[in-house]
Amino acid sequence: MDIWIIRDGEKAGPIPDYEIRGKIEAGDLPASTPAWHDGMSGWRPLEEIELFRKEFVNAPPPPPTEPAGVDPYTTPAADPAPPPLPAATHFGRRFWARWFDMYLYTALWWFAMWASRQNIEAAMLNPWIMFFHYVPWFIFEAMLLHYSATTPGKWLLGLRVVNKDDSKLTLHESTRRSTRVLLTGVGFGWGILALFCQALSLFIARKLGAALWDHAGGHRVETAPLHPARLVGFIIIGFAALTLQFLVVSPYLWKYAAQENPEAAKFFESYTPWHLPDRE
């Protein structure tokens, strides 16, 4: 949970509750420190907030941080009202925008392989190609974020990536952000590694209030209301991308399935899925 506090007459936050606990245990925050979190009607001393009451049972009494004669509960610093809550993070919307972009790129990548008469089967069996085939997309994504602050998936779902001062990312910043996403956010899109990275990223994002790559780079994701027409386009284009990818790779998937299941080989041989004509 995010906490706001008043120290030396200045409002500070949001601060994760576990950091507040660490400061209390270190004697850095006195029990009388004014604090606030979502759901409270106003500022209250830390020792009176349920989240931190047990932290003060054996805590040493630190020196006061407020000037003598100042009552922060009747005369808080510049703003007497609790601070506004951070903007909604919309992690679900960001998740679908991310994988929409990656699947759209993958569909176009396989189609380009087919159109240029490349050996698709050899590519599918090459672990290095399959592990690194998302790298070109993240290079392109960095350029898109630098020039337009969005990507196809983000644009359709009303998302923009900007700095905290609302400026667009420099090419260096966007490249660094996309690299962090590729390495720690999606794990190169590689099977179990991708699932692990996604779960870990969500856990860290909920703790920090922002994705690791945005927290480290000082960026934020702007969200706009979903536009019905764009949402329809998101669904149609996403379905088309999955269909195109299936048309290109399905013959080889059926072939592998027959090889792995000899008893069902006749079934796979007799069942010919609809796919793009062979151009090899």
TORKOL-4160 file (C-alpha; in steps of 0.2 Angstrom, whole numbers, padded with zeros to 4 digits, m for minus):
280
<pt num="1" X="0000" Y="0000" Z="0000"/>
<pt num="2" X="0006" Y="0018" Z="m0004"/>
<pt num="3" X="0008" Y="0030" Z="0011"/>
<pt num="4" X="0011" Y="0049" Z="0011"/>
<pt num="5" X="0019" Y="0057" Z="0026"/>
<pt num="6" X="0023" Y="0075" Z="0032"/>
<pt num="7" X="0042" Y="0078" Z="0037"/>
<pt num="8" X="0049" Y="0095" Z="0041"/>
<pt num="9" X="0033" Y="0104" Z="0034"/>
<pt num="10" X="0034" Y="0095" Z="0017"/>
<pt num="11" X="0023" Y="0082" Z="0010"/>
<pt num="12" X="0032" Y="0066" Z="0004"/>
<pt num="13" X="0025" Y="0051" Z="m0005"/>
<pt num="14" X="0019" Y="0039" Z="m0011"/>
<pt num="15" X="0030" Y="0028" Z="m0001"/>
<pt num="16" X="0027" Y="0009" Z="0000"/>
<pt num="17" X="0022" Y="0003" Z="0017"/>
<pt num="18" X="0037" Y="m0009" Z="0019"/>
<pt num="19" X="0049" Y="0006" Z="0017"/>
<pt num="20" X="0039" Y="0015" Z="0030"/>
<pt num="21" X="0041" Y="0000" Z="0042"/>
<pt num="22" X="0060" Y="0000" Z="0038"/>
<pt num="23" X="0061" Y="0018" Z="0043"/>
<pt num="24" X="0052" Y="0015" Z="0059"/>
<pt num="25" X="0063" Y="0001" Z="0064"/>
<pt num="26" X="0078" Y="0011" Z="0060"/>
<pt num="27" X="0072" Y="0025" Z="0071"/>
<pt num="28" X="0070" Y="0037" Z="0056"/>
<pt num="29" X="0052" Y="0040" Z="0058"/>
<pt num="30" X="0044" Y="0045" Z="0075"/>
<pt num="31" X="0027" Y="0039" Z="0081"/>
<pt num="32" X="0020" Y="0057" Z="0079"/>
<pt num="33" X="0024" Y="0058" Z="0060"/>
<pt num="34" X="0008" Y="0063" Z="0051"/>
<pt num="35" X="0003" Y="0050" Z="0038"/>
<pt num="36" X="m0011" Y="0046" Z="0026"/>
<pt num="37" X="m0016" Y="0032" Z="0014"/>
<pt num="38" X="m0031" Y="0028" Z="0003"/>
<pt num="39" X="m0047" Y="0026" Z="0014"/>
<pt num="40" X="m0042" Y="0038" Z="0028"/>
<pt num="41" X="m0052" Y="0054" Z="0031"/>
<pt num="42" X="m0037" Y="0065" Z="0035"/>
<pt num="43" X="m0019" Y="0065" Z="0042"/>
<pt num="44" X="m0015" Y="0054" Z="0057"/>
<pt num="45" X="0000" Y="0050" Z="0067"/>
<pt num="46" X="0009" Y="0034" Z="0062"/>
<pt num="47" X="0006" Y="0026" Z="0078"/>
<pt num="48" X="m0013" Y="0028" Z="0076"/>
<pt num="49" X="m0013" Y="0019" Z="0059"/>
<pt num="50" X="m0017" Y="0001" Z="0060"/>
<pt num="51" X="m0004" Y="m0004" Z="0048"/>
<pt num="52" X="0010" Y="0002" Z="0059"/>
<pt num="53" X="0004" Y="0001" Z="0077"/>
<pt num="54" X="0014" Y="m0015" Z="0081"/>
<pt num="55" X="0030" Y="m0006" Z="0074"/>
<pt num="56" X="0030" Y="0006" Z="0089"/>
<pt num="57" X="0029" Y="m0007" Z="0103"/>
<pt num="58" X="0047" Y="m0008" Z="0105"/>
<pt num="59" X="0053" Y="0006" Z="0094"/>
<pt num="60" X="0065" Y="0019" Z="0102"/>
<pt num="61" X="0059" Y="0036" Z="0104"/>
<pt num="62" X="0067" Y="0047" Z="0090"/>
<pt num="63" X="0068" Y="0066" Z="0091"/>
<pt num="64" X="0054" Y="0076" Z="0085"/>
<pt num="65" X="0054" Y="0081" Z="0067"/>
<pt num="66" X="0042" Y="0096" Z="0067"/>
<pt num="67" X="0046" Y="0113" Z="0074"/>
<pt num="68" X="0040" Y="0117" Z="0091"/>
<pt num="69" X="0023" Y="0125" Z="0092"/>
<pt num="70" X="0017" Y="0118" Z="0075"/>
<pt num="71" X="0002" Y="0106" Z="0075"/>
<pt num="72" X="0002" Y="0097" Z="0058"/>
<pt num="73" X="m0015" Y="0091" Z="0060"/>
<pt num="74" X="m0023" Y="0108" Z="0061"/>
<pt num="75" X="m0010" Y="0117" Z="0051"/>
<pt num="76" X="m0003" Y="0105" Z="0038"/>
<pt num="77" X="0010" Y="0112" Z="0026"/>
<pt num="78" X="0005" Y="0119" Z="0009"/>
<pt num="79" X="m0010" Y="0108" Z="0006"/>
<pt num="80" X="m0022" Y="0104" Z="0021"/>
<pt num="81" X="m0031" Y="0090" Z="0011"/>
<pt num="82" X="m0024" Y="0072" Z="0008"/>
<pt num="83" X="m0013" Y="0070" Z="m0008"/>
<pt num="84" X="m0022" Y="0063" Z="m0023"/>
<pt num="85" X="m0020" Y="0045" Z="m0027"/>
<pt num="86" X="m0008" Y="0040" Z="m0041"/>
<pt num="87" X="m0016" Y="0037" Z="m0058"/>
<pt num="88" X="m0023" Y="0019" Z="m0061"/>
<pt num="89" X="m0009" Y="0008" Z="m0068"/>
<pt num="90" X="m0020" Y="m0003" Z="m0079"/>
<pt num="91" X="m0008" Y="m0017" Z="m0079"/>
<pt num="92" X="m0021" Y="m0029" Z="m0088"/>
<pt num="93" X="m0022" Y="m0017" Z="m0102"/>
<pt num="94" X="m0004" Y="m0015" Z="m0104"/>
<pt num="95" X="m0001" Y="m0034" Z="m0104"/>
<pt num="96" X="m0013" Y="m0036" Z="m0118"/>
<pt num="97" X="m0005" Y="m0022" Z="m0128"/>
<pt num="98" X="0012" Y="m0029" Z="m0126"/>
<pt num="99" X="0007" Y="m0046" Z="m0132"/>
<pt num="100" X="m0004" Y="m0039" Z="m0146"/>
<pt num="101" X="0012" Y="m0030" Z="m0153"/>
<pt num="102" X="0023" Y="m0046" Z="m0151"/>
<pt num="103" X="0010" Y="m0057" Z="m0159"/>
<pt num="104" X="0007" Y="m0045" Z="m0173"/>
<pt num="105" X="0026" Y="m0044" Z="m0176"/>
<pt num="106" X="0027" Y="m0063" Z="m0176"/>
<pt num="107" X="0014" Y="m0065" Z="m0189"/>
<pt num="108" X="0022" Y="m0053" Z="m0200"/>
<pt num="109" X="0039" Y="m0061" Z="m0197"/>
<pt num="110" X="0033" Y="m0078" Z="m0202"/>
<pt num="111" X="0023" Y="m0071" Z="m0217"/>
<pt num="112" X="0039" Y="m0063" Z="m0223"/>
<pt num="113" X="0049" Y="m0079" Z="m0221"/>
<pt num="114" X="0036" Y="m0088" Z="m0232"/>
<pt num="115" X="0035" Y="m0074" Z="m0245"/>
<pt num="116" X="0054" Y="m0074" Z="m0247"/>
<pt num="117" X="0054" Y="m0093" Z="m0249"/>
<pt num="118" X="0065" Y="m0096" Z="m0233"/>
<pt num="119" X="0066" Y="m0113" Z="m0225"/>
<pt num="120" X="0053" Y="m0111" Z="m0212"/>
<pt num="121" X="0055" Y="m0128" Z="m0205"/>
<pt num="122" X="0074" Y="m0125" Z="m0202"/>
<pt num="123" X="0070" Y="m0109" Z="m0193"/>
<pt num="124" X="0057" Y="m0117" Z="m0182"/>
<pt num="125" X="0070" Y="m0130" Z="m0177"/>
<pt num="126" X="0084" Y="m0118" Z="m0174"/>
<pt num="127" X="0084" Y="m0113" Z="m0156"/>
<pt num="128" X="0095" Y="m0098" Z="m0158"/>
<pt num="129" X="0083" Y="m0090" Z="m0171"/>
<pt num="130" X="0068" Y="m0094" Z="m0161"/>
<pt num="131" X="0076" Y="m0087" Z="m0145"/>
<pt num="132" X="0081" Y="m0070" Z="m0153"/>
<pt num="133" X="0068" Y="m0068" Z="m0166"/>
<pt num="134" X="0059" Y="m0054" Z="m0155"/>
<pt num="135" X="0075" Y="m0043" Z="m0154"/>
<pt num="136" X="0071" Y="m0034" Z="m0171"/>
<pt num="137" X="0053" Y="m0030" Z="m0164"/>
<pt num="138" X="0061" Y="m0022" Z="m0148"/>
<pt num="139" X="0073" Y="m0011" Z="m0158"/>
<pt num="140" X="0058" Y="m0005" Z="m0168"/>
<pt num="141" X="0047" Y="m0003" Z="m0153"/>
<pt num="142" X="0061" Y="0009" Z="m0146"/>
<pt num="143" X="0060" Y="0019" Z="m0161"/>
<pt num="144" X="0041" Y="0020" Z="m0160"/>
<pt num="145" X="0041" Y="0026" Z="m0142"/>
<pt num="146" X="0054" Y="0039" Z="m0146"/>
<pt num="147" X="0045" Y="0046" Z="m0161"/>
<pt num="148" X="0026" Y="0043" Z="m0156"/>
<pt num="149" X="0026" Y="0038" Z="m0138"/>
<pt num="150" X="0016" Y="0023" Z="m0142"/>
<pt num="151" X="0015" Y="0007" Z="m0152"/>
<pt num="152" X="0001" Y="m0001" Z="m0162"/>
<pt num="153" X="m0006" Y="m0011" Z="m0147"/>
<pt num="154" X="m0004" Y="0003" Z="m0135"/>
<pt num="155" X="m0012" Y="0015" Z="m0147"/>
<pt num="156" X="m0027" Y="0004" Z="m0149"/>
<pt num="157" X="m0029" Y="0002" Z="m0130"/>
<pt num="158" X="m0026" Y="0021" Z="m0126"/>
<pt num="159" X="m0009" Y="0020" Z="m0119"/>
<pt num="160" X="0006" Y="0032" Z="m0121"/>
<pt num="161" X="0024" Y="0031" Z="m0113"/>
<pt num="162" X="0031" Y="0047" Z="m0108"/>
<pt num="163" X="0043" Y="0054" Z="m0095"/>
<pt num="164" X="0036" Y="0061" Z="m0079"/>
<pt num="165" X="0037" Y="0079" Z="m0086"/>
<pt num="166" X="0026" Y="0073" Z="m0100"/>
<pt num="167" X="0041" Y="0074" Z="m0113"/>
<pt num="168" X="0044" Y="0060" Z="m0125"/>
<pt num="169" X="0057" Y="0048" Z="m0122"/>
<pt num="170" X="0074" Y="0051" Z="m0130"/>
<pt num="171" X="0080" Y="0037" Z="m0142"/>
<pt num="172" X="0093" Y="0032" Z="m0128"/>
<pt num="173" X="0079" Y="0031" Z="m0115"/>
<pt num="174" X="0067" Y="0021" Z="m0126"/>
<pt num="175" X="0081" Y="0009" Z="m0131"/>
<pt num="176" X="0085" Y="0006" Z="m0113"/>
<pt num="177" X="0067" Y="0004" Z="m0108"/>
<pt num="178" X="0064" Y="m0009" Z="m0122"/>
<pt num="179" X="0079" Y="m0018" Z="m0118"/>
<pt num="180" X="0074" Y="m0020" Z="m0100"/>
<pt num="181" X="0057" Y="m0026" Z="m0106"/>
<pt num="182" X="0065" Y="m0039" Z="m0117"/>
<pt num="183" X="0076" Y="m0046" Z="m0104"/>
<pt num="184" X="0066" Y="m0045" Z="m0088"/>
<pt num="185" X="0048" Y="m0042" Z="m0094"/>
<pt num="186" X="0045" Y="m0055" Z="m0107"/>
<pt num="187" X="0061" Y="m0066" Z="m0106"/>
<pt num="188" X="0064" Y="m0065" Z="m0125"/>
<pt num="189" X="0046" Y="m0072" Z="m0126"/>
<pt num="190" X="0054" Y="m0090" Z="m0123"/>
<pt num="191" X="0041" Y="m0102" Z="m0116"/>
<pt num="192" X="0043" Y="m0105" Z="m0097"/>
<pt num="193" X="0055" Y="m0090" Z="m0095"/>
<pt num="194" X="0042" Y="m0078" Z="m0102"/>
<pt num="195" X="0029" Y="m0084" Z="m0090"/>
<pt num="196" X="0041" Y="m0083" Z="m0075"/>
<pt num="197" X="0047" Y="m0065" Z="m0081"/>
<pt num="198" X="0029" Y="m0059" Z="m0083"/>
<pt num="199" X="0024" Y="m0066" Z="m0066"/>
<pt num="200" X="0039" Y="m0058" Z="m0057"/>
<pt num="201" X="0036" Y="m0041" Z="m0066"/>
<pt num="202" X="0018" Y="m0041" Z="m0060"/>
<pt num="203" X="0024" Y="m0044" Z="m0042"/>
<pt num="204" X="0037" Y="m0030" Z="m0043"/>
<pt num="205" X="0025" Y="m0018" Z="m0052"/>
<pt num="206" X="0012" Y="m0020" Z="m0038"/>
<pt num="207" X="0025" Y="m0017" Z="m0025"/>
<pt num="208" X="0033" Y="m0002" Z="m0034"/>
<pt num="209" X="0017" Y="0005" Z="m0041"/>
<pt num="210" X="0025" Y="0005" Z="m0058"/>
<pt num="211" X="0033" Y="m0008" Z="m0070"/>
<pt num="212" X="0052" Y="m0010" Z="m0066"/>
<pt num="213" X="0057" Y="m0003" Z="m0082"/>
<pt num="214" X="0047" Y="0013" Z="m0080"/>
<pt num="215" X="0052" Y="0015" Z="m0061"/>
<pt num="216" X="0070" Y="0013" Z="m0066"/>
<pt num="217" X="0069" Y="0025" Z="m0081"/>
<pt num="218" X="0058" Y="0038" Z="m0073"/>
<pt num="219" X="0044" Y="0035" Z="m0085"/>
<pt num="220" X="0025" Y="0034" Z="m0084"/>
<pt num="221" X="0011" Y="0027" Z="m0094"/>
<pt num="222" X="m0003" Y="0038" Z="m0098"/>
<pt num="223" X="m0020" Y="0030" Z="m0100"/>
<pt num="224" X="m0035" Y="0036" Z="m0110"/>
<pt num="225" X="m0053" Y="0029" Z="m0110"/>
<pt num="226" X="m0055" Y="0015" Z="m0121"/>
<pt num="227" X="m0062" Y="0020" Z="m0138"/>
<pt num="228" X="m0075" Y="0007" Z="m0145"/>
<pt num="229" X="m0069" Y="0008" Z="m0163"/>
<pt num="230" X="m0051" Y="0005" Z="m0157"/>
<pt num="231" X="m0056" Y="m0009" Z="m0146"/>
<pt num="232" X="m0065" Y="m0018" Z="m0161"/>
<pt num="233" X="m0049" Y="m0015" Z="m0171"/>
<pt num="234" X="m0039" Y="m0022" Z="m0158"/>
<pt num="235" X="m0049" Y="m0038" Z="m0158"/>
<pt num="236" X="m0050" Y="m0040" Z="m0177"/>
<pt num="237" X="m0032" Y="m0036" Z="m0180"/>
<pt num="238" X="m0026" Y="m0048" Z="m0166"/>
<pt num="239" X="m0037" Y="m0062" Z="m0173"/>
<pt num="240" X="m0030" Y="m0059" Z="m0190"/>
<pt num="241" X="m0012" Y="m0060" Z="m0184"/>
<pt num="242" X="m0015" Y="m0076" Z="m0175"/>
<pt num="243" X="m0024" Y="m0083" Z="m0191"/>
<pt num="244" X="m0009" Y="m0078" Z="m0202"/>
<pt num="245" X="0004" Y="m0086" Z="m0191"/>
<pt num="246" X="m0006" Y="m0102" Z="m0190"/>
<pt num="247" X="m0008" Y="m0103" Z="m0209"/>
<pt num="248" X="0011" Y="m0102" Z="m0211"/>
<pt num="249" X="0017" Y="m0113" Z="m0197"/>
<pt num="250" X="0002" Y="m0126" Z="m0196"/>
<pt num="251" X="0009" Y="m0138" Z="m0209"/>
<pt num="252" X="0025" Y="m0140" Z="m0199"/>
<pt num="253" X="0016" Y="m0142" Z="m0182"/>
<pt num="254" X="0005" Y="m0156" Z="m0190"/>
<pt num="255" X="0021" Y="m0164" Z="m0196"/>
<pt num="256" X="0029" Y="m0164" Z="m0179"/>
<pt num="257" X="0013" Y="m0170" Z="m0171"/>
<pt num="258" X="0013" Y="m0185" Z="m0183"/>
<pt num="259" X="0031" Y="m0189" Z="m0179"/>
<pt num="260" X="0029" Y="m0188" Z="m0160"/>
<pt num="261" X="0013" Y="m0199" Z="m0161"/>
<pt num="262" X="0016" Y="m0213" Z="m0173"/>
<pt num="263" X="0000" Y="m0221" Z="m0169"/>
<pt num="264" X="m0010" Y="m0206" Z="m0175"/>
<pt num="265" X="0001" Y="m0203" Z="m0190"/>
<pt num="266" X="m0012" Y="m0208" Z="m0202"/>
<pt num="267" X="m0024" Y="m0196" Z="m0194"/>
<pt num="268" X="m0012" Y="m0182" Z="m0197"/>
<pt num="269" X="m0008" Y="m0187" Z="m0214"/>
<pt num="270" X="m0026" Y="m0188" Z="m0219"/>
<pt num="271" X="m0031" Y="m0171" Z="m0211"/>
<pt num="272" X="m0024" Y="m0157" Z="m0222"/>
<pt num="273" X="m0027" Y="m0140" Z="m0213"/>
<pt num="274" X="m0030" Y="m0125" Z="m0223"/>
<pt num="275" X="m0013" Y="m0116" Z="m0225"/>
<pt num="276" X="m0004" Y="m0105" Z="m0237"/>
<pt num="277" X="0003" Y="m0114" Z="m0252"/>
<pt num="278" X="0021" Y="m0120" Z="m0251"/>
<pt num="279" X="0033" Y="m0108" Z="m0259"/>
<pt num="280" X="0050" Y="m0116" Z="m0254"/>
